[in-house]
Amino acid sequence: MKRIGIADTTFARYDMARAAIREIKKHASVEIVRYTVPGVKDLPVAAKRLIEEHKCDIVIALGMPGAAPIDKVCAHEASTGLIMAQLMTNRHIIEVFVHEDEAGDERTLARLAEKRAAEHALNAVRLLFRPEELTRMAGTGQRQGFEDAGPLEGGGGTH
């Protein structure tokens, strides 16, 4: 049975893992392993441990960096670490960050976190079981958490 790892943080102000798990269960029969850490800079090692120690086939790394300049730096460092962990393990780690300044109010921020986590969870399922769906979606301007941008004229999707 395939395993999907979910790495999330206590720093986040929304439980994005709950949304991701719910979406995964709608689309696949997999074992889900959750690993919660304090903050985004802890996500790379959590993701790597999910892959190496818990034998996860793919990991979704969920984080909610704050709006302050230092939070942007920490998010960048975490992102770099997640890329390194992918290269070290040869596994996909889908980074799902929702920055606190992406929405004007808390209600919109919560909706964004819910939607982005769910949409990326579906991407993880597609990567594991139906990669051809992603190929068909190439060039279509998908935007997780927001309305899709759509393709440029003449540039939509491979069929």
C-alpha positions as CSV (number, residue, x, y, z in Angstrom):
1,M,0.0,0.0,0.0
2,K,1.2,3.5,-0.9
3,R,2.0,5.9,1.9
4,I,1.5,9.7,1.9
5,G,3.3,11.7,4.5
6,I,1.9,14.9,5.9
7,A,4.4,17.2,7.6
8,D,2.8,20.2,9.3
9,T,3.5,22.8,12.0
10,T,2.2,24.1,15.3
11,F,3.1,27.7,14.1
12,A,0.3,27.5,11.5
13,R,-2.9,29.2,12.4
14,Y,-5.0,26.7,10.5
15,D,-5.0,22.9,10.5
16,M,-4.2,22.4,6.8
17,A,-3.3,18.7,7.4
18,R,-7.0,18.0,8.2
19,A,-8.0,19.5,4.8
20,A,-5.3,17.5,3.0
21,I,-6.2,14.2,4.7
22,R,-9.9,14.6,4.0
23,E,-9.1,15.2,0.3
24,I,-6.7,12.3,0.0
25,K,-9.3,10.0,1.5
26,K,-11.8,11.0,-1.2
27,H,-9.5,10.0,-4.0
28,A,-7.2,7.2,-2.9
29,S,-6.8,4.3,-0.5
30,V,-3.4,5.0,1.1
31,E,-1.8,5.0,4.5
32,I,-1.4,8.5,5.8
33,V,1.4,9.3,8.2
34,R,1.3,12.7,9.9
35,Y,4.4,14.3,11.5
36,T,3.9,17.7,13.2
37,V,6.8,20.0,14.0
38,P,7.1,23.5,15.5
39,G,7.8,25.6,12.5
40,V,8.5,25.8,8.7
41,K,12.3,25.4,9.1
42,D,11.6,22.0,10.8
43,L,9.7,20.7,7.8
44,P,12.7,19.6,5.7
45,V,13.9,17.1,8.3
46,A,10.3,16.0,9.0
47,A,9.7,15.3,5.3
48,K,13.0,13.5,5.0
49,R,12.2,11.3,8.0
50,L,8.7,10.6,6.6
51,I,10.4,9.3,3.5
52,E,13.3,7.4,4.9
53,E,12.0,6.2,8.3
54,H,8.3,5.9,7.6
55,K,8.7,4.8,3.9
56,C,6.3,7.4,2.5
57,D,6.1,7.5,-1.3
58,I,5.4,11.3,-1.3
59,V,5.2,14.0,1.3
60,I,3.0,17.1,1.6
61,A,4.8,19.8,3.6
62,L,2.3,22.3,5.1
63,G,3.3,25.6,6.6
64,M,1.9,29.1,7.3
65,P,4.7,31.6,7.5
66,G,3.9,34.9,9.1
67,A,3.9,38.3,7.3
68,A,7.0,39.8,8.9
69,P,10.2,40.1,6.8
70,I,11.9,37.5,9.0
71,D,9.1,35.1,8.3
72,K,9.7,35.5,4.5
73,V,13.4,34.6,5.1
74,C,12.4,31.6,7.2
75,A,10.0,30.4,4.5
76,H,12.7,30.7,1.9
77,E,15.1,28.7,4.0
78,A,12.5,26.0,4.6
79,S,11.7,25.9,0.9
80,T,15.4,25.5,0.1
81,G,15.6,22.7,2.6
82,L,12.6,20.9,1.1
83,I,14.2,21.1,-2.3
84,M,17.4,19.6,-0.9
85,A,15.4,16.8,0.8
86,Q,13.7,16.0,-2.5
87,L,17.0,15.6,-4.2
88,M,18.5,13.6,-1.3
89,T,15.6,11.1,-1.3
90,N,14.5,11.2,-4.9
91,R,10.9,11.7,-3.8
92,H,8.4,14.5,-4.3
93,I,7.8,16.8,-1.4
94,I,5.0,19.1,-2.3
95,E,5.5,22.4,-0.5
96,V,2.2,24.0,0.5
97,F,2.8,27.3,2.2
98,V,0.1,29.9,2.9
99,H,1.7,33.2,3.9
100,E,-0.3,35.2,6.4
101,D,-0.3,38.3,4.2
102,E,-1.9,36.5,1.2
103,A,-5.4,37.4,2.4
104,G,-6.9,40.6,3.7
105,D,-8.7,39.0,6.6
106,E,-8.7,35.9,8.7
107,R,-11.8,34.3,7.2
108,T,-10.3,34.6,3.7
109,L,-6.9,33.3,5.0
110,A,-8.7,30.2,6.4
111,R,-10.5,29.5,3.2
112,L,-7.2,29.9,1.3
113,A,-5.4,27.5,3.6
114,E,-8.2,24.9,3.3
115,K,-8.4,25.1,-0.5
116,R,-4.7,25.2,-1.2
117,A,-4.1,22.2,1.1
118,A,-6.9,20.2,-0.5
119,E,-5.8,21.0,-4.0
120,H,-2.2,20.1,-3.4
121,A,-3.3,16.9,-1.7
122,L,-5.1,16.0,-4.9
123,N,-1.9,16.8,-6.8
124,A,0.0,14.3,-4.5
125,V,-2.6,11.6,-5.4
126,R,-2.2,12.4,-9.1
127,L,1.6,12.2,-8.9
128,L,1.3,8.8,-7.2
129,F,-1.5,7.2,-9.2
130,R,-2.5,9.3,-12.2
131,P,0.4,11.4,-13.5
132,E,-1.2,11.5,-16.9
133,E,-3.8,13.9,-15.4
134,L,-1.1,16.4,-14.6
135,T,0.3,16.1,-18.1
136,R,-3.2,16.9,-19.5
137,M,-3.3,20.0,-17.2
138,A,0.2,21.3,-18.4
139,G,0.0,24.9,-19.4
140,T,-3.5,25.5,-18.1
141,G,-2.6,28.1,-15.4
142,Q,-3.6,26.1,-12.4
143,R,-3.5,28.1,-9.1
144,Q,-3.9,26.1,-5.9
145,G,-6.0,28.1,-3.4
146,F,-7.0,30.8,-5.9
147,E,-9.0,30.8,-9.1
148,D,-7.0,29.3,-12.0
149,A,-5.3,31.8,-14.3
150,G,-6.1,29.8,-17.4
151,P,-3.9,29.2,-20.4
152,L,-2.4,31.8,-22.6
153,E,-3.9,31.8,-26.1
154,G,-2.5,28.8,-27.9
155,G,-0.8,27.4,-24.8
156,G,-3.4,25.3,-23.0
157,G,-2.9,21.7,-22.0
158,T,-1.3,18.7,-23.7
159,H,-4.0,16.3,-25.0
